[in-house]
Amino acid sequence: VVLPAWLPDGWTLETNFATDYLVTHTILDAARDRIMLDQHIIKPDAETDWFDNRDLVIESVLLNNRTEARLFTSAGRYLALTWTDGYVFTLKTNSDAVDADMLIRIAESMEHGS
């Protein structure tokens, strides 16, 4: 499991679900705004279509000047950031309290745990 080393002030991380192949977390603030964090083990032989790209703006982002990520933004305020680094990671939210810079900073702080 890989966890973020940085969270915005007042935000906490809760683990919702964990198996050998998938871990889901919720990052919450006091107002119960939320960011979902999913980690999937990469299966190289599996073809995965993560997002329906209709009505989305998709941008490439470089995390820590080395890891390519995709930032998905919809007109309805949905944000998702996804990248791979031994796992497939997805941070996603529809909270007005969260912006793309916050998702990127959390992603850049991800550290390997036990």
DAJO-V578935 format. One record per residue. N is the residue number from 1. RES is the residue in three letters. PHI is phi in degrees with one decimal (999 if undefined). PSI is psi in degrees with one decimal (none if undefined). D_FIRST is the distance of its C-alpha to the first C-alpha in whole Angstrom. Layout:
n->N res->RES phi->PHI psi->PSI d_first->D_FIRST
n->N res->RES phi->PHI psi->PSI d_first->D_FIRST
//
This chain:
n->1 res->VAL phi->999 psi->134.9 d_first->0
n->2 res->VAL phi->-114.2 psi->127.2 d_first->4
n->3 res->LEU phi->-118.2 psi->152.6 d_first->6
n->4 res->PRO phi->-70.7 psi->139.9 d_first->10
n->5 res->ALA phi->-85.7 psi->-17.8 d_first->13
n->6 res->TRP phi->-125.5 psi->134.7 d_first->15
n->7 res->LEU phi->-133.0 psi->151.5 d_first->17
n->8 res->PRO phi->-59.3 psi->152.3 d_first->20
n->9 res->ASP phi->-53.5 psi->132.9 d_first->22
n->10 res->GLY phi->85.2 psi->-1.8 d_first->23
n->11 res->TRP phi->-99.6 psi->145.0 d_first->19
n->12 res->THR phi->-129.6 psi->160.5 d_first->17
n->13 res->LEU phi->-112.9 psi->131.1 d_first->13
n->14 res->GLU phi->-122.3 psi->137.8 d_first->13
n->15 res->THR phi->-88.0 psi->127.2 d_first->11
n->16 res->ASN phi->-96.0 psi->-39.5 d_first->13
n->17 res->PHE phi->-156.6 psi->138.1 d_first->12
n->18 res->ALA phi->-146.8 psi->129.7 d_first->9
n->19 res->THR phi->-131.5 psi->-173.8 d_first->10
n->20 res->ASP phi->-69.6 psi->-16.8 d_first->10
n->21 res->TYR phi->-118.6 psi->-16.6 d_first->10
n->22 res->LEU phi->-146.2 psi->136.2 d_first->9
n->23 res->VAL phi->-131.2 psi->132.1 d_first->8
n->24 res->THR phi->-121.9 psi->138.4 d_first->10
n->25 res->HIS phi->-128.6 psi->157.1 d_first->11
n->26 res->THR phi->-120.7 psi->131.1 d_first->14
n->27 res->ILE phi->-105.1 psi->120.6 d_first->15
n->28 res->LEU phi->-124.7 psi->149.7 d_first->19
n->29 res->ASP phi->-109.1 psi->179.1 d_first->22
n->30 res->ALA phi->-62.6 psi->-29.6 d_first->25
n->31 res->ALA phi->-82.8 psi->3.5 d_first->27
n->32 res->ARG phi->69.2 psi->22.2 d_first->24
n->33 res->ASP phi->-65.8 psi->147.6 d_first->23
n->34 res->ARG phi->-139.2 psi->150.9 d_first->20
n->35 res->ILE phi->-126.4 psi->131.2 d_first->17
n->36 res->MET phi->-96.4 psi->138.1 d_first->15
n->37 res->LEU phi->-124.3 psi->118.6 d_first->11
n->38 res->ASP phi->-114.7 psi->143.1 d_first->10
n->39 res->GLN phi->-128.3 psi->125.3 d_first->8
n->40 res->HIS phi->-120.9 psi->139.9 d_first->10
n->41 res->ILE phi->-69.4 psi->137.7 d_first->10
n->42 res->ILE phi->-75.2 psi->130.0 d_first->13
n->43 res->LYS phi->-113.4 psi->99.7 d_first->16
n->44 res->PRO phi->-56.4 psi->-27.6 d_first->19
n->45 res->ASP phi->-89.0 psi->-2.1 d_first->22
n->46 res->ALA phi->-95.5 psi->134.8 d_first->21
n->47 res->GLU phi->-95.6 psi->124.0 d_first->23
n->48 res->THR phi->-122.7 psi->128.7 d_first->21
n->49 res->ASP phi->-110.4 psi->97.2 d_first->23
n->50 res->TRP phi->-73.6 psi->-35.9 d_first->20
n->51 res->PHE phi->-134.4 psi->140.6 d_first->23
n->52 res->ASP phi->-78.3 psi->116.5 d_first->27
n->53 res->ASN phi->-90.9 psi->11.7 d_first->28
n->54 res->ARG phi->-68.9 psi->137.5 d_first->31
n->55 res->ASP phi->61.2 psi->25.6 d_first->32
n->56 res->LEU phi->-117.4 psi->147.5 d_first->29
n->57 res->VAL phi->-101.9 psi->127.5 d_first->29
n->58 res->ILE phi->-116.6 psi->123.0 d_first->27
n->59 res->GLU phi->-121.4 psi->148.6 d_first->26
n->60 res->SER phi->-89.1 psi->137.2 d_first->25
n->61 res->VAL phi->-130.8 psi->141.2 d_first->23
n->62 res->LEU phi->-104.6 psi->116.7 d_first->22
n->63 res->LEU phi->-88.2 psi->127.2 d_first->19
n->64 res->ASN phi->51.2 psi->34.5 d_first->19
n->65 res->ASN phi->57.6 psi->23.3 d_first->22
n->66 res->ARG phi->-147.7 psi->-28.3 d_first->20
n->67 res->THR phi->-110.9 psi->120.8 d_first->18
n->68 res->GLU phi->-77.7 psi->135.8 d_first->20
n->69 res->ALA phi->-131.4 psi->164.4 d_first->19
n->70 res->ARG phi->-119.6 psi->130.3 d_first->21
n->71 res->LEU phi->-106.8 psi->121.2 d_first->22
n->72 res->PHE phi->-106.8 psi->126.5 d_first->24
n->73 res->THR phi->-129.4 psi->128.8 d_first->26
n->74 res->SER phi->-109.2 psi->161.9 d_first->29
n->75 res->ALA phi->-63.3 psi->-24.3 d_first->32
n->76 res->GLY phi->-87.1 psi->17.9 d_first->31
n->77 res->ARG phi->79.5 psi->12.3 d_first->28
n->78 res->TYR phi->-81.9 psi->130.8 d_first->25
n->79 res->LEU phi->-122.4 psi->140.8 d_first->23
n->80 res->ALA phi->-145.3 psi->139.7 d_first->20
n->81 res->LEU phi->-125.1 psi->127.4 d_first->18
n->82 res->THR phi->-132.6 psi->142.5 d_first->16
n->83 res->TRP phi->-156.8 psi->166.2 d_first->15
n->84 res->THR phi->-124.0 psi->141.8 d_first->13
n->85 res->ASP phi->-162.1 psi->66.1 d_first->12
n->86 res->GLY phi->87.4 psi->-27.9 d_first->10
n->87 res->TYR phi->-129.9 psi->167.5 d_first->9
n->88 res->VAL phi->-98.8 psi->122.2 d_first->11
n->89 res->PHE phi->-108.8 psi->142.4 d_first->11
n->90 res->THR phi->-138.7 psi->124.0 d_first->13
n->91 res->LEU phi->-107.3 psi->130.8 d_first->15
n->92 res->LYS phi->-145.7 psi->148.1 d_first->18
n->93 res->THR phi->-159.7 psi->158.9 d_first->21
n->94 res->ASN phi->-127.9 psi->18.8 d_first->24
n->95 res->SER phi->-81.0 psi->134.9 d_first->25
n->96 res->ASP phi->-67.6 psi->-16.4 d_first->28
n->97 res->ALA phi->-80.8 psi->-5.2 d_first->26
n->98 res->VAL phi->-118.3 psi->135.4 d_first->24
n->99 res->ASP phi->-121.5 psi->174.8 d_first->25
n->100 res->ALA phi->-60.8 psi->-38.8 d_first->23
n->101 res->ASP phi->-60.8 psi->-36.6 d_first->23
n->102 res->MET phi->-66.1 psi->-44.6 d_first->21
n->103 res->LEU phi->-61.6 psi->-43.0 d_first->18
n->104 res->ILE phi->-63.2 psi->-42.0 d_first->19
n->105 res->ARG phi->-65.6 psi->-40.5 d_first->18
n->106 res->ILE phi->-61.6 psi->-46.3 d_first->15
n->107 res->ALA phi->-60.7 psi->-42.4 d_first->14
n->108 res->GLU phi->-67.2 psi->-17.2 d_first->15
n->109 res->SER phi->-94.5 psi->0.4 d_first->14
n->110 res->MET phi->-61.6 psi->129.7 d_first->10
n->111 res->GLU phi->-125.6 psi->149.0 d_first->9
n->112 res->HIS phi->-69.2 psi->130.6 d_first->7
n->113 res->GLY phi->-110.2 psi->-162.2 d_first->5
n->114 res->SER phi->-100.7 psi->none d_first->6
//
